[in-house]
Structures are given as structure tokens and as C-alpha cells.
Amino acid sequence: MKRVTRKKRVTRMIETWQQALPHGIQLSCRAAGPKGAPVLMFLHGFPEAAFVWDEMLLHFSNSENGGYRCVAPNLRGYEKSSQPTEVSAYRAKFMVQDIAALIQIESATSPLHALIAHDWGGGVAWNLANQMPQAMRKLVIINSPHPGTFLRDLKDNSAQIAASAYMNYFCEPQAAQELSAHEFEKLFEFFEKGLLPTWLTSEVKAKYKAAWSHGLQGGLNFYVASPLKPNQAGQQDLQKLSLSDDMLHISVPTLLLWGMQDVALLPSLNEGLDAFIPKLTYVPIANASHWVVHEQPERVQREITAFL
């Protein structure tokens, strides 16, 4: 009998489909676990895609680890999800609308058991948890700054301002073309800032290239549309921006995991979070970078399991 490899078993256990939302957007989704079980939803960031959560989907859908229904959409602008051309379509309120609609489809009769998010997915998750706390029981954020402390540090923390300079490059009109050149050579370099990415094997690179082949501009438009990025030379637009307290409060129990060697999002962003998140569990992870989900997946799984 021909042996079925682990890779083939994994592939067969991940469901993929195009989910139409009531407001005309489609999200390409990945999932594992039985429908009707409590739902965990996973949101990726830039420059990633839903496939990066596959091992987490399989782990938490296993009956020994909770038997959850685990769903990971590609955010609008990514992979085979809808890619509106207007930059305004990538404002936070529209991303929140997308994920709220998907939650209603996947977990209509009860709140999400947890929303789990990294990087830009975390940006969406912070907003959703603030605006619709009833949509989830718990929130898990991985290396994604709370908007209150991010705005604070982008105004006044010179180290964070320098670390975030790449955001303005991502807004330049030629960025997508330059990042795509030579089989995405420049884009892969962003994984190499900080710890050596030993997890970035040729097989994993092929998955990234397949996702990026659908276009990068949608993902870059998140940066273009966001007001939270460093001032350009000679500008003071950010100093004029303020966020009201009611836009920053997170009432749901929140787990914040942070790779402490993140060179783009510095740990100082997590100072003062108690003012916004009264039910906060903060877990700093040493010897991990922005890509902690790839570097220490078992640690991330353990921390999420303990929190759930």
C-alpha cells in the first residue's frame, strides 16, 4: 500500500473556498475542523496570506486540542480575495465590515470563541474588538500594536519612528513593482530583518510566491489608506491626529504575544496598555521576532491553549 505522507494528509484536511459576503466582497478562506464547533478565526498580516495559519488550523481543530472550527480568510486585497482598486476601500472600517460578516456566517448562533490575529490582521482585530466586543469571547494579538500606543510612539518615540520608516516606502507608487522584481527578492528580505529565518524553506517560499502572484498592491493599500504611519519629511500631519478614548477601549479578555526582537514594532509599544485593556494578559517571548508564529509555533500554541 502506498504510504500517505504527512504533507498530503495536511493538504487534504484544509478546506478552501471563496466566501461571498453580503456587501459584495469575496474572501478566499481556509479552514479545518467541524462546522458547528466553537470557532477560532485567524487573521494574517503583510506580506503574508491565510496559508501561514495552516498548522494552527490543524492543531486547534484536532479533538485533543479543543476540536474547534478554525477559519483563516485572506483579507481583502490578498491572494484570491476581492481586490478593490480604490485606496479608500482599504480603510479600517471596511476590513472590519468584512470580518464581521464572515463571523456572522461562520459563528451565527454564538460569539467567536476567539479572534487570533497578527500584524495587519491585528489592526483589523483591535478595531473589531473595540466596535463589536459582543462578536467574540476572547482576543489574541500577536506582534500588532494597539492603535493608542502606536499613535503615541509614532509621534514621540524616535526609535519607533525610524523602525516604521518602511511604511512610507510601501506607500510609494513603484513599491509593488520593485517588491515583485526578481521573484520577489526585495520582499523576501523583510523576513531577514532580525533573526535568521531558518523557517523560510524553499517549500514555504513557493507558497509565498503563489500568494503574491495575485498581486501586491491590495496589501500595500492597507498602508496607503492608514493614517498611522510616520510623518514624511517636513510634514506634521500625525501630530494633529488624535483618537478618542472610546475608540481605544478593549473590553474582552485579551492575550498579547510579543516576539521581543521585532525590529519593526518595538516592545515599547506595549507600555501603558492597561489604560486601554483592563483584562490584558501580556506574554513577551524572548529569542523571537515579528515572525514568532513561524519561529516558535509550539510556544504560540501553548500560550493560546492556556488562554482559551
C-alpha positions, 0 to 999 in steps of 0.5 A, a space after each residue: 500500500 502506498 504510504 500517505 505522507 504527512 504533507 498530503 494528509 495536511 493538504 487534504 484536511 484544509 478546506 478552501 473556498 471563496 466566501 461571498 459576503 453580503 456587501 459584495 466582497 469575496 474572501 478566499 478562506 481556509 479552514 479545518 475542523 467541524 462546522 458547528 464547533 466553537 470557532 477560532 478565526 485567524 487573521 494574517 498580516 503583510 506580506 503574508 496570506 491565510 496559508 501561514 495559519 495552516 498548522 494552527 488550523 490543524 492543531 486547534 481543530 484536532 479533538 485533543 486540542 479543543 476540536 474547534 472550527 478554525 477559519 483563516 480568510 485572506 483579507 481583502 486585497 490578498 491572494 484570491 480575495 476581492 481586490 478593490 482598486 480604490 485606496 479608500 476601500 482599504 480603510 479600517 472600517 471596511 476590513 472590519 465590515 468584512 470580518 464581521 460578516 464572515 463571523 456572522 456566517 461562520 459563528 451565527 448562533 454564538 460569539 467567536 470563541 476567539 479572534 487570533 490575529 497578527 500584524 495587519 490582521 491585528 489592526 483589523 482585530 483591535 478595531 473589531 474588538 473595540 466596535 463589536 466586543 459582543 462578536 467574540 469571547 476572547 482576543 489574541 494579538 500577536 506582534 500588532 500594536 494597539 492603535 493608542 500606543 502606536 499613535 503615541 510612539 509614532 509621534 514621540 518615540 524616535 526609535 519607533 519612528 525610524 523602525 516604521 520608516 518602511 511604511 512610507 516606502 510601501 506607500 510609494 507608487 513603484 513599491 509593488 513593482 520593485 517588491 515583485 522584481 526578481 521573484 520577489 527578492 526585495 520582499 523576501 528580505 523583510 523576513 531577514 530583518 532580525 533573526 535568521 529565518 531558518 523557517 523560510 524553506 524553499 517549500 514555504 517560499 513557493 507558497 509565498 510566491 503563489 500568494 503574491 502572484 495575485 498581486 501586491 498592491 491590495 496589501 500595500 493599500 492597507 498602508 496607503 489608506 492608514 493614517 498611522 504611519 510616520 510623518 514624511 519629511 517636513 510634514 506634521 500631519 500625525 501630530 494633529 491626529 488624535 483618537 478618542 478614548 472610546 475608540 481605544 477601549 478593549 473590553 474582552 479578555 485579551 492575550 498579547 504575544 510579543 516576539 521581543 526582537 521585532 525590529 519593526 514594532 518595538 516592545 515599547 509599544 506595549 507600555 501603558 496598555 492597561 489604560 486601554 485593556 483592563 483584562 490584558 494578559 501580556 506574554 513577551 517571548 524572548 529569542 523571537 521576532 515579528 515572525 514568532 508564529 513561524 519561529 516558535 509555533 509550539 510556544 504560540 500554541 501553548 500560550 493560546 491553549 492556556 488562554 482559551 
